[in-house]
Amino acid sequence: MKKLLSLLALAIFIAACGSSNNGTSSNAKSKKKVANPTDYANTITSEDLKTALYKYASDEFEGRETGKPGQKMAVNFLKDHYVKYGIPAAKKDGDYFQNVPLEVMSPPDINVTVNGKAFKSIDHLVSVGSGESNTINANDIVYAGFGIEDEKYSSYTNIDVKGKIVVIKSGEPKNADGTYVISGNEDESKWSGFREQFASKRDAAKERGAIAIMFHYPEVFAMAKMRFGTSSGRMSLAGKNDEMYYFMINEDLAKSLVKDIDTNDESKVVKANIALDFKKKSEAITSENVAAYIKGSEKPDEVIVVSAHLDHEGVKDGEVYNGADDDGSGTVAILEMAEAFAKAVKDGNGPKRSILFLNVTGEEKGLLGSRHYTDNDPIFPLANTVANLNIDMIGRTDPKRKEGDRNYIYLIGSDKLSTDLHNVSEEVNTKYMNIELDYTFNDDNDPNRFYYRSDHYNFAKNNIPVIFYFNGTHDDYHQPSDTPDKIEYDLLENRTRLVFYTAWEVANRENRIVVDKAVE
């Protein structure tokens, strides 16, 4: 019996020791299991995307034009979904709407005299900017030829344009053999393209301090009169008008300033007595961004912004511009991702960093909603903003893309500010999706300038790493025919899941994305 009791005691001792060891093992096992993002990515389905988009891009929403009743329906649609998912508002006051004060611009009253000769607004010049009322008097102007600033050709060498009226003309220089100086071959650069030179030449003069630009572009002057010479709904942020004035001018005004403008490409100072009186005309309106927020579990002060624009073109000549791809596709993608992250939170697998789901207004009017967020009223400090993943048109395919997989997406900007972000994007795609990542439009010399044409740019200009997800344009781009029935929902599902996985990785990785290519 004694021996039996001894054996029993020994067994108890061994069991106790084992219990102690197993306790350590049990504690290790009880640690939070690493969540599998695929469990949540799989909740993003083509069926759910289709259901949401058929509603969001229906005629009922009247094309979602900024400030119009259809846009108000759109923001309430988005808010209702965030409430349904249990995702709170980003603003501390609990309001999902971030008011964006805007001005609807009418053609300004402009009077110009050159050496005593009067020129009329609309007939001779059209304002394509949004400057404040002002009077400018000058005794000379700077003729900057083609208005180009490039490493291979500069119109601004030894010319000071600060505080000056600058006259430029369309086109770019050629070599004697007919090739272009900048490209070195028969291809035009961004300084010649219809849309591209308009912005590139403006920016070059603006960066050098020009007070006003007069652009002689005879091929588009009639078009400019139609676009900017009527009350066409152009908008700007209230109180954020350009400090520089930008005009398209006709041949009469151009030659009164620079007689040999057609034949002379050389920059020079031209003596001329100019009086320019500019009276702004505008009407104040208010639109809204929609902002919902999931607070990070470990690094809540670090924020990833996932964005898409909620607006489109509205109704024109009785036809609704539904904007199913542009950007209904990006909008419903954000809703599906938000729901997936909300499910992760309910399972105790919420992201380590915070995520802001930001639906911005006024993109079609000039990136106004995102500009208001970054320049006027960032809900979270820009210094704490880790990255912006921006989605603008991911539901279709580019008919001009003749080679490559149908299952592709154009990526723009991923490597421009952060090697980290680019590598994460590539690795996530390889691990989970294997979509063909196409960088065609990521080229710094892309004549389409897509990098500057969607809402990510307002984050990028503040040195916040970005990725712009984009399927390219098509024949229905900015047409009433951009309807939900033309969306390729299997591709929309794949691309939405790719953005979700990327957001998941950026939010949960140990170290914050590093900015190693900051632009001053």
SEDOTI-357109 format. One record per residue (C-alpha): chain; residue number from 1; x, y, z. Coordinates in steps of 0.02 Angstrom, whole numbers, plus 50000, padded with zeros to 5 digits. Example, Ala and Ser with C-alpha at 12.3 -4.5 7.8 and 13.67 -1.06 7.14 Angstrom:
2
rec c A k 1 x 50615 y 49775 z 50390
rec c A k 2 x 50684 y 49947 z 50357
REM end
This chain:
520
rec c A k 1 x 50000 y 50000 z 50000
rec c A k 2 x 50141 y 50117 z 50046
rec c A k 3 x 50226 y 50075 z 49883
rec c A k 4 x 50063 y 50110 z 49791
rec c A k 5 x 50046 y 50279 z 49877
rec c A k 6 x 50225 y 50322 z 49829
rec c A k 7 x 50192 y 50279 z 49649
rec c A k 8 x 50033 y 50382 z 49654
rec c A k 9 x 50127 y 50532 z 49725
rec c A k 10 x 50260 y 50514 z 49590
rec c A k 11 x 50125 y 50509 z 49456
rec c A k 12 x 50046 y 50665 z 49527
rec c A k 13 x 50215 y 50753 z 49530
rec c A k 14 x 50252 y 50706 z 49349
rec c A k 15 x 50076 y 50760 z 49298
rec c A k 16 x 50102 y 50925 z 49388
rec c A k 17 x 50266 y 50952 z 49298
rec c A k 18 x 50184 y 50906 z 49135
rec c A k 19 x 50041 y 51022 z 49174
rec c A k 20 x 50163 y 51162 z 49202
rec c A k 21 x 50249 y 51130 z 49035
rec c A k 22 x 50084 y 51107 z 48947
rec c A k 23 x 50025 y 51267 z 49026
rec c A k 24 x 50163 y 51362 z 48939
rec c A k 25 x 50120 y 51275 z 48776
rec c A k 26 x 49937 y 51309 z 48803
rec c A k 27 x 49970 y 51494 z 48831
rec c A k 28 x 50068 y 51499 z 48670
rec c A k 29 x 49926 y 51416 z 48579
rec c A k 30 x 49801 y 51534 z 48657
rec c A k 31 x 49888 y 51682 z 48577
rec c A k 32 x 49786 y 51766 z 48443
rec c A k 33 x 49789 y 51664 z 48285
rec c A k 34 x 49854 y 51757 z 48134
rec c A k 35 x 49702 y 51799 z 48030
rec c A k 36 x 49690 y 51736 z 47852
rec c A k 37 x 49641 y 51885 z 47742
rec c A k 38 x 49572 y 51764 z 47612
rec c A k 39 x 49429 y 51727 z 47731
rec c A k 40 x 49375 y 51907 z 47712
rec c A k 41 x 49428 y 51938 z 47532
rec c A k 42 x 49313 y 51795 z 47481
rec c A k 43 x 49164 y 51894 z 47546
rec c A k 44 x 49195 y 52017 z 47404
rec c A k 45 x 49090 y 51945 z 47264
rec c A k 46 x 49039 y 51994 z 47089
rec c A k 47 x 48857 y 51968 z 47138
rec c A k 48 x 48865 y 52094 z 47280
rec c A k 49 x 48963 y 52219 z 47174
rec c A k 50 x 48834 y 52202 z 47036
rec c A k 51 x 48686 y 52227 z 47152
rec c A k 52 x 48761 y 52386 z 47224
rec c A k 53 x 48816 y 52457 z 47057
rec c A k 54 x 48650 y 52430 z 46970
rec c A k 55 x 48575 y 52540 z 47105
rec c A k 56 x 48715 y 52668 z 47119
rec c A k 57 x 48732 y 52695 z 46931
rec c A k 58 x 48547 y 52692 z 46894
rec c A k 59 x 48449 y 52835 z 46815
rec c A k 60 x 48376 y 52866 z 46987
rec c A k 61 x 48541 y 52946 z 47040
rec c A k 62 x 48537 y 53066 z 46892
rec c A k 63 x 48722 y 53049 z 46852
rec c A k 64 x 48778 y 53107 z 47026
rec c A k 65 x 48834 y 53280 z 46970
rec c A k 66 x 48921 y 53376 z 47108
rec c A k 67 x 48798 y 53479 z 47209
rec c A k 68 x 48644 y 53410 z 47120
rec c A k 69 x 48503 y 53304 z 47196
rec c A k 70 x 48576 y 53143 z 47123
rec c A k 71 x 48740 y 53174 z 47212
rec c A k 72 x 48646 y 53199 z 47376
rec c A k 73 x 48562 y 53030 z 47348
rec c A k 74 x 48733 y 52954 z 47318
rec c A k 75 x 48808 y 53014 z 47482
rec c A k 76 x 48659 y 52950 z 47579
rec c A k 77 x 48673 y 52782 z 47490
rec c A k 78 x 48854 y 52771 z 47548
rec c A k 79 x 48816 y 52826 z 47725
rec c A k 80 x 48676 y 52698 z 47741
rec c A k 81 x 48796 y 52559 z 47692
rec c A k 82 x 48927 y 52611 z 47819
rec c A k 83 x 48794 y 52619 z 47954
rec c A k 84 x 48733 y 52447 z 47902
rec c A k 85 x 48909 y 52376 z 47915
rec c A k 86 x 48934 y 52455 z 48086
rec c A k 87 x 49079 y 52565 z 48027
rec c A k 88 x 49076 y 52732 z 48118
rec c A k 89 x 49098 y 52904 z 48042
rec c A k 90 x 49277 y 52969 z 48031
rec c A k 91 x 49234 y 53140 z 48101
rec c A k 92 x 49231 y 53160 z 48289
rec c A k 93 x 49057 y 53235 z 48285
rec c A k 94 x 48988 y 53073 z 48212
rec c A k 95 x 48942 y 53151 z 48045
rec c A k 96 x 48988 y 53044 z 47894
rec c A k 97 x 48984 y 53198 z 47782
rec c A k 98 x 49131 y 53316 z 47764
rec c A k 99 x 49062 y 53476 z 47689
rec c A k 100 x 49158 y 53539 z 47537
rec c A k 101 x 49122 y 53724 z 47501
rec c A k 102 x 49124 y 53758 z 47315
rec c A k 103 x 49094 y 53897 z 47191
rec c A k 104 x 49007 y 53873 z 47024
rec c A k 105 x 49100 y 53983 z 46902
rec c A k 106 x 49019 y 54089 z 46767
rec c A k 107 x 49125 y 54173 z 46631
rec c A k 108 x 49208 y 54325 z 46710
rec c A k 109 x 49193 y 54500 z 46640
rec c A k 110 x 49361 y 54539 z 46557
rec c A k 111 x 49418 y 54700 z 46476
rec c A k 112 x 49589 y 54706 z 46392
rec c A k 113 x 49678 y 54845 z 46299
rec c A k 114 x 49846 y 54828 z 46211
rec c A k 115 x 49928 y 54992 z 46162
rec c A k 116 x 49757 y 55073 z 46170
rec c A k 117 x 49666 y 54942 z 46065
rec c A k 118 x 49521 y 54856 z 46152
rec c A k 119 x 49490 y 54669 z 46147
rec c A k 120 x 49331 y 54582 z 46202
rec c A k 121 x 49304 y 54435 z 46318
rec c A k 122 x 49245 y 54279 z 46225
rec c A k 123 x 49279 y 54354 z 46054
rec c A k 124 x 49465 y 54377 z 46082
rec c A k 125 x 49508 y 54287 z 46244
rec c A k 126 x 49430 y 54158 z 46359
rec c A k 127 x 49473 y 54131 z 46541
rec c A k 128 x 49512 y 53949 z 46581
rec c A k 129 x 49566 y 53983 z 46761
rec c A k 130 x 49477 y 54037 z 46918
rec c A k 131 x 49565 y 54193 z 46978
rec c A k 132 x 49496 y 54326 z 47094
rec c A k 133 x 49440 y 54497 z 47031
rec c A k 134 x 49592 y 54602 z 46991
rec c A k 135 x 49665 y 54737 z 46879
rec c A k 136 x 49836 y 54712 z 46799
rec c A k 137 x 49934 y 54850 z 46713
rec c A k 138 x 50100 y 54816 z 46627
rec c A k 139 x 50224 y 54901 z 46512
rec c A k 140 x 50290 y 54740 z 46439
rec c A k 141 x 50257 y 54555 z 46422
rec c A k 142 x 50368 y 54403 z 46408
rec c A k 143 x 50351 y 54298 z 46252
rec c A k 144 x 50408 y 54123 z 46301
rec c A k 145 x 50391 y 54040 z 46131
rec c A k 146 x 50327 y 53862 z 46152
rec c A k 147 x 50323 y 53882 z 46342
rec c A k 148 x 50423 y 53723 z 46370
rec c A k 149 x 50535 y 53677 z 46516
rec c A k 150 x 50622 y 53512 z 46480
rec c A k 151 x 50798 y 53444 z 46502
rec c A k 152 x 50815 y 53441 z 46312
rec c A k 153 x 50736 y 53610 z 46277
rec c A k 154 x 50693 y 53763 z 46381
rec c A k 155 x 50593 y 53917 z 46335
rec c A k 156 x 50641 y 53999 z 46500
rec c A k 157 x 50830 y 54009 z 46486
rec c A k 158 x 50887 y 54183 z 46539
rec c A k 159 x 50706 y 54244 z 46546
rec c A k 160 x 50627 y 54304 z 46709
rec c A k 161 x 50438 y 54287 z 46708
rec c A k 162 x 50402 y 54316 z 46892
rec c A k 163 x 50255 y 54437 z 46908
rec c A k 164 x 50242 y 54450 z 46719
rec c A k 165 x 50110 y 54418 z 46587
rec c A k 166 x 50178 y 54274 z 46483
rec c A k 167 x 50125 y 54238 z 46304
rec c A k 168 x 50155 y 54061 z 46237
rec c A k 169 x 50102 y 53964 z 46085
rec c A k 170 x 50055 y 53784 z 46048
rec c A k 171 x 50171 y 53649 z 45983
rec c A k 172 x 50352 y 53603 z 46012
rec c A k 173 x 50516 y 53624 z 45916
rec c A k 174 x 50575 y 53511 z 45776
rec c A k 175 x 50744 y 53469 z 45706
rec c A k 176 x 50792 y 53507 z 45526
rec c A k 177 x 50746 y 53329 z 45475
rec c A k 178 x 50570 y 53348 z 45542
rec c A k 179 x 50593 y 53246 z 45701
rec c A k 180 x 50549 y 53322 z 45869
rec c A k 181 x 50689 y 53395 z 45974
rec c A k 182 x 50624 y 53324 z 46138
rec c A k 183 x 50582 y 53146 z 46084
rec c A k 184 x 50720 y 53135 z 45953
rec c A k 185 x 50602 y 53048 z 45834
rec c A k 186 x 50432 y 53075 z 45751
rec c A k 187 x 50334 y 53055 z 45914
rec c A k 188 x 50260 y 53207 z 45999
rec c A k 189 x 50297 y 53235 z 46183
rec c A k 190 x 50180 y 53297 z 46319
rec c A k 191 x 50219 y 53474 z 46258
rec c A k 192 x 50117 y 53445 z 46099
rec c A k 193 x 49968 y 53336 z 46146
rec c A k 194 x 49796 y 53414 z 46142
rec c A k 195 x 49761 y 53396 z 46328
rec c A k 196 x 49939 y 53374 z 46389
rec c A k 197 x 50018 y 53536 z 46329
rec c A k 198 x 49874 y 53635 z 46402
rec c A k 199 x 49923 y 53582 z 46579
rec c A k 200 x 50110 y 53559 z 46554
rec c A k 201 x 50138 y 53734 z 46486
rec c A k 202 x 50026 y 53812 z 46618
rec c A k 203 x 50123 y 53726 z 46757
rec c A k 204 x 50292 y 53775 z 46685
rec c A k 205 x 50246 y 53960 z 46684
rec c A k 206 x 50159 y 53951 z 46852
rec c A k 207 x 50310 y 53872 z 46937
rec c A k 208 x 50414 y 54019 z 46877
rec c A k 209 x 50298 y 54148 z 46952
rec c A k 210 x 50200 y 54211 z 46801
rec c A k 211 x 50050 y 54316 z 46852
rec c A k 212 x 49953 y 54279 z 46693
rec c A k 213 x 49970 y 54166 z 46540
rec c A k 214 x 49901 y 54202 z 46369
rec c A k 215 x 49904 y 54042 z 46266
rec c A k 216 x 49890 y 54052 z 46077
rec c A k 217 x 49822 y 53882 z 46026
rec c A k 218 x 49720 y 53920 z 45868
rec c A k 219 x 49664 y 53740 z 45841
rec c A k 220 x 49564 y 53739 z 46003
rec c A k 221 x 49512 y 53920 z 46027
rec c A k 222 x 49336 y 53890 z 45959
rec c A k 223 x 49320 y 53740 z 46074
rec c A k 224 x 49379 y 53844 z 46222
rec c A k 225 x 49245 y 53973 z 46185
rec c A k 226 x 49113 y 53836 z 46193
rec c A k 227 x 49184 y 53756 z 46350
rec c A k 228 x 49232 y 53909 z 46451
rec c A k 229 x 49133 y 54048 z 46372
rec c A k 230 x 48967 y 53989 z 46441
rec c A k 231 x 48900 y 53949 z 46615
rec c A k 232 x 48945 y 53765 z 46600
rec c A k 233 x 48952 y 53716 z 46784
rec c A k 234 x 49139 y 53738 z 46808
rec c A k 235 x 49183 y 53736 z 46992
rec c A k 236 x 49322 y 53780 z 47111
rec c A k 237 x 49349 y 53766 z 47297
rec c A k 238 x 49280 y 53919 z 47385
rec c A k 239 x 49422 y 54035 z 47432
rec c A k 240 x 49549 y 53930 z 47336
rec c A k 241 x 49556 y 54019 z 47170
rec c A k 242 x 49711 y 54024 z 47063
rec c A k 243 x 49838 y 54159 z 47098
rec c A k 244 x 49880 y 54154 z 46914
rec c A k 245 x 49764 y 54199 z 46769
rec c A k 246 x 49757 y 54084 z 46618
rec c A k 247 x 49681 y 54137 z 46452
rec c A k 248 x 49661 y 54062 z 46280
rec c A k 249 x 49683 y 54200 z 46152
rec c A k 250 x 49638 y 54216 z 45969
rec c A k 251 x 49753 y 54267 z 45827
rec c A k 252 x 49710 y 54452 z 45832
rec c A k 253 x 49759 y 54471 z 46015
rec c A k 254 x 49910 y 54357 z 45996
rec c A k 255 x 49983 y 54459 z 45852
rec c A k 256 x 49947 y 54624 z 45939
rec c A k 257 x 50063 y 54561 z 46076
rec c A k 258 x 50192 y 54467 z 45971
rec c A k 259 x 50185 y 54513 z 45787
rec c A k 260 x 50293 y 54367 z 45729
rec c A k 261 x 50216 y 54236 z 45845
rec c A k 262 x 50183 y 54116 z 45699
rec c A k 263 x 50364 y 54112 z 45642
rec c A k 264 x 50467 y 54155 z 45796
rec c A k 265 x 50501 y 54025 z 45931
rec c A k 266 x 50632 y 54124 z 46027
rec c A k 267 x 50588 y 54193 z 46199
rec c A k 268 x 50600 y 54381 z 46221
rec c A k 269 x 50532 y 54531 z 46316
rec c A k 270 x 50408 y 54634 z 46214
rec c A k 271 x 50364 y 54814 z 46254
rec c A k 272 x 50175 y 54839 z 46261
rec c A k 273 x 50057 y 54942 z 46366
rec c A k 274 x 49928 y 54820 z 46434
rec c A k 275 x 49778 y 54849 z 46546
rec c A k 276 x 49681 y 54695 z 46601
rec c A k 277 x 49526 y 54709 z 46709
rec c A k 278 x 49459 y 54542 z 46775
rec c A k 279 x 49294 y 54527 z 46871
rec c A k 280 x 49254 y 54356 z 46941
rec c A k 281 x 49074 y 54291 z 46939
rec c A k 282 x 49025 y 54141 z 47044
rec c A k 283 x 48889 y 54059 z 47150
rec c A k 284 x 48923 y 53968 z 47313
rec c A k 285 x 48864 y 53788 z 47337
rec c A k 286 x 48906 y 53646 z 47456
rec c A k 287 x 48945 y 53465 z 47417
rec c A k 288 x 49005 y 53322 z 47528
rec c A k 289 x 49140 y 53193 z 47546
rec c A k 290 x 49087 y 53035 z 47638
rec c A k 291 x 49213 y 52972 z 47767
rec c A k 292 x 49199 y 52811 z 47870
rec c A k 293 x 49334 y 52742 z 47984
rec c A k 294 x 49397 y 52582 z 48063
rec c A k 295 x 49513 y 52618 z 48209
rec c A k 296 x 49675 y 52519 z 48212
rec c A k 297 x 49699 y 52396 z 48353
rec c A k 298 x 49886 y 52428 z 48382
rec c A k 299 x 49938 y 52582 z 48283
rec c A k 300 x 49778 y 52685 z 48276
rec c A k 301 x 49866 y 52849 z 48238
rec c A k 302 x 49933 y 52781 z 48074
rec c A k 303 x 49800 y 52789 z 47937
rec c A k 304 x 49780 y 52708 z 47767
rec c A k 305 x 49661 y 52802 z 47652
rec c A k 306 x 49561 y 52701 z 47526
rec c A k 307 x 49476 y 52822 z 47406
rec c A k 308 x 49361 y 52833 z 47256
rec c A k 309 x 49259 y 52976 z 47186
rec c A k 310 x 49072 y 52971 z 47208
rec c A k 311 x 49022 y 53097 z 47074
rec c A k 312 x 48998 y 53092 z 46886
rec c A k 313 x 48937 y 53202 z 46743
rec c A k 314 x 48752 y 53219 z 46785
rec c A k 315 x 48618 y 53246 z 46653
rec c A k 316 x 48656 y 53327 z 46485
rec c A k 317 x 48526 y 53362 z 46351
rec c A k 318 x 48404 y 53249 z 46440
rec c A k 319 x 48523 y 53099 z 46447
rec c A k 320 x 48586 y 53027 z 46610
rec c A k 321 x 48773 y 52998 z 46620
rec c A k 322 x 48769 y 52850 z 46738
rec c A k 323 x 48956 y 52832 z 46765
rec c A k 324 x 48950 y 52647 z 46802
rec c A k 325 x 49136 y 52624 z 46772
rec c A k 326 x 49183 y 52805 z 46809
rec c A k 327 x 49179 y 52790 z 46957
rec c A k 328 x 49034 y 52683 z 47011
rec c A k 329 x 49152 y 52535 z 46998
rec c A k 330 x 49275 y 52611 z 47122
rec c A k 331 x 49137 y 52667 z 47238
rec c A k 332 x 49055 y 52496 z 47257
rec c A k 333 x 49228 y 52418 z 47272
rec c A k 334 x 49259 y 52525 z 47426
rec c A k 335 x 49093 y 52472 z 47501
rec c A k 336 x 49134 y 52288 z 47477
rec c A k 337 x 49307 y 52312 z 47554
rec c A k 338 x 49233 y 52408 z 47699
rec c A k 339 x 49111 y 52266 z 47733
rec c A k 340 x 49253 y 52139 z 47726
rec c A k 341 x 49358 y 52238 z 47851
rec c A k 342 x 49204 y 52260 z 47962
rec c A k 343 x 49183 y 52071 z 47967
rec c A k 344 x 49365 y 52053 z 48016
rec c A k 345 x 49338 y 52174 z 48160
rec c A k 346 x 49189 y 52075 z 48222
rec c A k 347 x 49296 y 51918 z 48221
rec c A k 348 x 49429 y 52006 z 48324
rec c A k 349 x 49544 y 52023 z 48174
rec c A k 350 x 49533 y 52210 z 48145
rec c A k 351 x 49680 y 52298 z 48060
rec c A k 352 x 49828 y 52356 z 48164
rec c A k 353 x 49827 y 52526 z 48079
rec c A k 354 x 49672 y 52630 z 48050
rec c A k 355 x 49582 y 52632 z 47883
rec c A k 356 x 49488 y 52781 z 47814
rec c A k 357 x 49360 y 52743 z 47679
rec c A k 358 x 49350 y 52908 z 47587
rec c A k 359 x 49221 y 52938 z 47450
rec c A k 360 x 49262 y 53107 z 47375
rec c A k 361 x 49154 y 53229 z 47279
rec c A k 362 x 49197 y 53345 z 47137
rec c A k 363 x 49329 y 53238 z 47051
rec c A k 364 x 49251 y 53274 z 46882
rec c A k 365 x 49259 y 53460 z 46923
rec c A k 366 x 49447 y 53460 z 46956
rec c A k 367 x 49487 y 53339 z 47100
rec c A k 368 x 49400 y 53460 z 47217
rec c A k 369 x 49341 y 53344 z 47356
rec c A k 370 x 49511 y 53263 z 47381
rec c A k 371 x 49597 y 53431 z 47367
rec c A k 372 x 49484 y 53499 z 47505
rec c A k 373 x 49529 y 53349 z 47613
rec c A k 374 x 49717 y 53368 z 47591
rec c A k 375 x 49733 y 53557 z 47577
rec c A k 376 x 49595 y 53623 z 47690
rec c A k 377 x 49524 y 53495 z 47810
rec c A k 378 x 49618 y 53331 z 47832
rec c A k 379 x 49516 y 53230 z 47957
rec c A k 380 x 49677 y 53143 z 48007
rec c A k 381 x 49847 y 53229 z 48000
rec c A k 382 x 49934 y 53204 z 47833
rec c A k 383 x 50094 y 53164 z 47929
rec c A k 384 x 50004 y 53012 z 48000
rec c A k 385 x 49936 y 52956 z 47831
rec c A k 386 x 50033 y 52801 z 47779
rec c A k 387 x 49969 y 52779 z 47602
rec c A k 388 x 49824 y 52814 z 47484
rec c A k 389 x 49750 y 52675 z 47378
rec c A k 390 x 49641 y 52762 z 47250
rec c A k 391 x 49518 y 52672 z 47138
rec c A k 392 x 49451 y 52758 z 46981
rec c A k 393 x 49376 y 52646 z 46846
rec c A k 394 x 49409 y 52461 z 46876
rec c A k 395 x 49258 y 52378 z 46795
rec c A k 396 x 49302 y 52372 z 46610
rec c A k 397 x 49446 y 52335 z 46491
rec c A k 398 x 49545 y 52451 z 46378
rec c A k 399 x 49505 y 52413 z 46194
rec c A k 400 x 49673 y 52489 z 46144
rec c A k 401 x 49766 y 52358 z 46247
rec c A k 402 x 49797 y 52227 z 46114
rec c A k 403 x 49920 y 52117 z 46208
rec c A k 404 x 49919 y 52039 z 46380
rec c A k 405 x 49799 y 51952 z 46496
rec c A k 406 x 49617 y 52007 z 46507
rec c A k 407 x 49638 y 51993 z 46694
rec c A k 408 x 49748 y 52148 z 46713
rec c A k 409 x 49748 y 52316 z 46799
rec c A k 410 x 49846 y 52474 z 46762
rec c A k 411 x 49945 y 52531 z 46914
rec c A k 412 x 50003 y 52712 z 46922
rec c A k 413 x 50112 y 52792 z 47054
rec c A k 414 x 50157 y 52641 z 47160
rec c A k 415 x 50345 y 52669 z 47144
rec c A k 416 x 50352 y 52858 z 47131
rec c A k 417 x 50369 y 52894 z 47317
rec c A k 418 x 50397 y 52728 z 47403
rec c A k 419 x 50495 y 52574 z 47353
rec c A k 420 x 50411 y 52488 z 47501
rec c A k 421 x 50236 y 52516 z 47436
rec c A k 422 x 50280 y 52456 z 47262
rec c A k 423 x 50359 y 52297 z 47330
rec c A k 424 x 50211 y 52262 z 47444
rec c A k 425 x 50093 y 52285 z 47297
rec c A k 426 x 50192 y 52162 z 47190
rec c A k 427 x 50211 y 52034 z 47328
rec c A k 428 x 50028 y 52038 z 47378
rec c A k 429 x 49974 y 52014 z 47198
rec c A k 430 x 50092 y 51867 z 47174
rec c A k 431 x 50034 y 51785 z 47335
rec c A k 432 x 49848 y 51805 z 47316
rec c A k 433 x 49785 y 51861 z 47145
rec c A k 434 x 49909 y 51847 z 47001
rec c A k 435 x 49827 y 51988 z 46905
rec c A k 436 x 49936 y 52058 z 46766
rec c A k 437 x 50000 y 52224 z 46835
rec c A k 438 x 50022 y 52343 z 46688
rec c A k 439 x 50130 y 52499 z 46714
rec c A k 440 x 50102 y 52575 z 46542
rec c A k 441 x 50035 y 52738 z 46611
rec c A k 442 x 50159 y 52749 z 46754
rec c A k 443 x 50291 y 52824 z 46640
rec c A k 444 x 50340 y 53000 z 46693
rec c A k 445 x 50319 y 53054 z 46512
rec c A k 446 x 50148 y 52976 z 46490
rec c A k 447 x 50061 y 53100 z 46374
rec c A k 448 x 49892 y 53060 z 46455
rec c A k 449 x 49955 y 53127 z 46623
rec c A k 450 x 49843 y 53003 z 46715
rec c A k 451 x 49954 y 53019 z 46869
rec c A k 452 x 49889 y 53197 z 46888
rec c A k 453 x 49708 y 53163 z 46842
rec c A k 454 x 49631 y 53070 z 46988
rec c A k 455 x 49615 y 53099 z 47174
rec c A k 456 x 49774 y 53009 z 47228
rec c A k 457 x 49873 y 53156 z 47159
rec c A k 458 x 49819 y 53270 z 47301
rec c A k 459 x 49896 y 53145 z 47422
rec c A k 460 x 50051 y 53116 z 47316
rec c A k 461 x 50090 y 53302 z 47307
rec c A k 462 x 50100 y 53294 z 47497
rec c A k 463 x 50227 y 53151 z 47489
rec c A k 464 x 50101 y 53019 z 47538
rec c A k 465 x 50135 y 52856 z 47442
rec c A k 466 x 49994 y 52812 z 47322
rec c A k 467 x 49932 y 52678 z 47205
rec c A k 468 x 49805 y 52723 z 47072
rec c A k 469 x 49705 y 52572 z 47009
rec c A k 470 x 49635 y 52601 z 46834
rec c A k 471 x 49570 y 52496 z 46689
rec c A k 472 x 49600 y 52628 z 46555
rec c A k 473 x 49475 y 52726 z 46452
rec c A k 474 x 49351 y 52656 z 46325
rec c A k 475 x 49220 y 52718 z 46203
rec c A k 476 x 49093 y 52742 z 46343
rec c A k 477 x 49208 y 52853 z 46446
rec c A k 478 x 49113 y 53011 z 46494
rec c A k 479 x 48966 y 52957 z 46387
rec c A k 480 x 48786 y 52913 z 46435
rec c A k 481 x 48827 y 52737 z 46377
rec c A k 482 x 48937 y 52703 z 46531
rec c A k 483 x 48805 y 52589 z 46607
rec c A k 484 x 48808 y 52444 z 46732
rec c A k 485 x 48769 y 52311 z 46602
rec c A k 486 x 48939 y 52339 z 46521
rec c A k 487 x 49039 y 52306 z 46678
rec c A k 488 x 49142 y 52145 z 46680
rec c A k 489 x 49099 y 52092 z 46856
rec c A k 490 x 49224 y 51950 z 46870
rec c A k 491 x 49364 y 52075 z 46837
rec c A k 492 x 49286 y 52200 z 46958
rec c A k 493 x 49287 y 52064 z 47091
rec c A k 494 x 49469 y 52018 z 47060
rec c A k 495 x 49529 y 52198 z 47061
rec c A k 496 x 49431 y 52241 z 47218
rec c A k 497 x 49507 y 52091 z 47306
rec c A k 498 x 49681 y 52149 z 47251
rec c A k 499 x 49655 y 52320 z 47330
rec c A k 500 x 49584 y 52237 z 47486
rec c A k 501 x 49736 y 52124 z 47505
rec c A k 502 x 49853 y 52272 z 47479
rec c A k 503 x 49762 y 52376 z 47609
rec c A k 504 x 49765 y 52227 z 47728
rec c A k 505 x 49952 y 52206 z 47710
rec c A k 506 x 49992 y 52392 z 47726
rec c A k 507 x 49881 y 52402 z 47879
rec c A k 508 x 49951 y 52248 z 47966
rec c A k 509 x 50136 y 52242 z 47921
rec c A k 510 x 50257 y 52272 z 48064
rec c A k 511 x 50338 y 52430 z 47994
rec c A k 512 x 50256 y 52581 z 47917
rec c A k 513 x 50280 y 52607 z 47730
rec c A k 514 x 50438 y 52709 z 47705
rec c A k 515 x 50442 y 52862 z 47592
rec c A k 516 x 50612 y 52854 z 47509
rec c A k 517 x 50579 y 52962 z 47356
rec c A k 518 x 50501 y 53118 z 47432
rec c A k 519 x 50475 y 53265 z 47315
rec c A k 520 x 50517 y 53436 z 47382
REM end
